[in-house]
Amino acid sequence: MSLGATVVGAVLGLSVQLHSNALRKLLLMRHPWEHVLAIGIGAVFGNQLVK
C-alpha cells in the first residue's frame, strides 16, 4: 500500500463530503463523523485503485 494513494484517497473523500454539504447549502463541517467516514472510505478506495 502506498502512502500517496492513501493520502489522495483521503483528500478525495473529504472533498466529496465538503462538496456535498456545499451543494445542499449546509454548514461545511455539519457532522464531523461523516467526514471521518468519508476520509476512511476514500483512503480504502485509493488503495484499491492502486492494486
Summary of the structure (lengths in Angstrom):
residues: 51
radius of gyration: 11.5
end to end distance: 8.2
largest distance: 36.2
contacts: 137
relative contact order: 0.27
helix: 78%
strand: 0%
